[in-house]
Amino acid sequence: MGDLAFGLGFGLLAIVLMFGGAFVLMAMKFPPDAVWVWFGVVILATFVLNKIRRSG
């Protein structure tokens, strides 16, 4: 149950960071490519942190 709760909470945090960061980037008049890069960075960071957590 702890893994499920952690996974859901971590996934929700990643979604909030993705869309919150995207709105900030759009509000600051960054090009759309910057938003896609931001999405990629958050997804990659989520994947890496999840791998680190599972290995330890």
C-alpha positions as CSV (number, residue, x, y, z in Angstrom):
1,M,0.0,0.0,0.0
2,G,2.9,2.4,0.7
3,D,4.2,1.9,-2.8
4,L,0.9,2.7,-4.3
5,A,0.3,5.8,-2.2
6,F,3.8,7.0,-3.0
7,G,3.4,6.3,-6.7
8,L,0.1,8.2,-6.9
9,G,1.4,11.1,-4.9
10,F,4.6,11.3,-6.9
11,G,2.6,11.1,-10.2
12,L,0.3,13.8,-9.1
13,L,3.2,16.0,-8.2
14,A,4.8,15.4,-11.6
15,I,1.5,16.4,-13.3
16,V,1.2,19.6,-11.3
17,L,4.8,20.5,-12.0
18,M,4.4,19.8,-15.7
19,F,1.3,21.9,-16.2
20,G,2.2,24.6,-13.7
21,G,5.6,25.0,-15.3
22,A,4.0,25.0,-18.8
23,F,1.6,27.9,-17.8
24,V,4.5,29.9,-16.3
25,L,6.6,29.4,-19.5
26,M,3.6,30.4,-21.7
27,A,2.9,33.4,-19.5
28,M,6.6,34.5,-19.8
29,K,6.3,34.3,-23.7
30,F,8.6,31.3,-24.1
31,P,8.3,29.5,-27.4
32,P,6.2,26.3,-27.5
33,D,9.4,24.2,-27.9
34,A,10.4,25.3,-24.4
35,V,7.1,23.9,-23.0
36,W,7.8,20.5,-24.7
37,V,11.3,20.5,-23.3
38,W,9.9,21.2,-19.8
39,F,7.5,18.3,-20.2
40,G,10.4,16.0,-21.2
41,V,12.6,17.2,-18.3
42,V,9.8,16.5,-15.7
43,I,9.0,13.1,-17.2
44,L,12.7,12.1,-17.3
45,A,13.3,13.4,-13.7
46,T,10.2,11.4,-12.5
47,F,11.5,8.2,-14.2
48,V,15.1,8.7,-12.8
49,L,13.8,9.4,-9.3
50,N,11.5,6.4,-9.4
51,K,14.4,4.1,-10.5
52,I,16.6,5.5,-7.7
53,R,13.9,4.9,-5.2
54,R,13.2,1.3,-6.4
55,S,16.9,0.4,-6.4
56,G,17.5,1.5,-2.8
